[in-house]
Amino acid sequence: MNITITKDALKWFKDEMNIEEGDFIRFYVRYGGSSPLHDSFSLGVNKEDPIDIGTKTEVDGTTFFVEENDIWFFSDHDLHVNYNEKLDEPAYDYKK
């Protein structure tokens, strides 16, 4: 599983979550909502230090990661994080 962050998405994270070089952003599974991959589960995001990284990518000094115990959620898909200008928020796309 790979994580891709676009430049516009990175800018959103910097502006909205006040991230700076050396920070860690975790994508995690949360119960509730829905996703294209699983009913009743959705993707959450938080600025926090990792415990057991399953996969990660570093962009402009910031590490975006998924913990090992949340890898199941992606069902062999890669996570592509884009920016939705109309909604002014990240948009998540899951690609095989």
C-alpha positions as a printed Julia matrix, in Angstrom:
96×3 Matrix{Float64}:
   0.0    0.0    0.0
   1.27   3.45  -0.95
   0.22   6.93   0.11
   0.3    9.84  -2.34
  -0.25  13.47  -1.26
  -0.76  16.19  -3.88
   0.79  19.64  -3.45
  -2.65  21.22  -2.97
  -3.54  18.65  -0.3
  -0.23  19.3    1.46
  -0.99  23.02   1.49
  -4.39  22.3    3.07
  -2.77  20.21   5.82
  -0.2   22.94   6.47
  -2.86  25.65   6.66
  -5.63  23.78   8.52
  -3.65  21.46  10.79
  -0.69  23.78  11.32
   1.78  21.1   10.33
   5.42  21.85   9.92
   8.56  19.94   9.09
   9.01  16.93  11.37
   5.3   16.43  12.11
   3.42  13.16  11.61
  -0.08  12.89  10.14
  -1.93   9.63  10.77
  -4.72   8.25   8.57
  -6.8    5.85  10.65
  -9.94   3.75  10.52
 -12.93   5.04  12.43
 -16.25   3.38  13.01
 -19.08   5.36  11.46
 -19.75   6.97   8.13
 -18.87   5.05   5.02
 -16.21   4.75   2.38
 -15.97   3.24  -1.09
 -14.19   0.29   0.52
 -16.29  -0.49   3.63
 -19.76   0.33   4.9
 -19.87   1.68   8.47
 -16.17   2.64   8.43
 -14.5    5.82   7.25
 -11.07   7.39   7.18
  -9.98   9.73   9.95
  -6.92  11.97  10.12
  -4.97  13.26  13.1
  -1.63  14.86  13.9
   0.12  12.4   16.23
   3.3   10.45  16.76
   3.41   6.93  15.3
   3.45   3.72  17.34
   3.67   0.94  14.71
   3.84   2.31  11.17
   2.43  -0.01   8.51
   3.15   2.32   5.59
   4.27   5.92   5.21
   5.33   8.63   2.82
   7.27  11.8    3.52
   6.37  15.02   1.76
   8.19  18.29   2.4
   9.45  17.06   5.79
   6.05  15.8    7.01
   5.4   12.06   7.4
   1.95  10.79   6.45
   1.31   7.27   7.72
  -1.09   4.43   8.48
  -0.56   2.21  11.52
  -0.09  -1.51  10.89
  -3.42  -2.38  12.58
  -5.33  -0.12  10.12
  -3.86  -1.5    6.88
  -6.83  -3.92   6.49
  -9.12  -0.98   5.72
  -7.42  -0.27   2.39
  -8.06  -3.78   0.94
  -4.91  -3.76  -1.21
  -5.61  -0.23  -2.48
  -3.29   2.77  -2.48
  -4.44   6.0   -0.81
  -4.33   9.11  -2.99
  -4.98  12.34  -1.09
  -6.09  15.22  -3.3
  -7.67  18.58  -2.54
 -11.31  19.4   -3.3
 -11.32  23.14  -4.01
 -15.11  23.44  -3.97
 -15.42  21.88  -0.5
 -12.05  23.23   0.73
 -11.03  19.88   2.17
  -8.97  16.8    1.34
 -10.46  14.23  -1.03
  -9.5   10.59  -0.6
  -9.25   8.21  -3.53
  -8.51   4.51  -3.24
  -6.8    2.94  -6.26
  -5.66  -0.62  -6.97
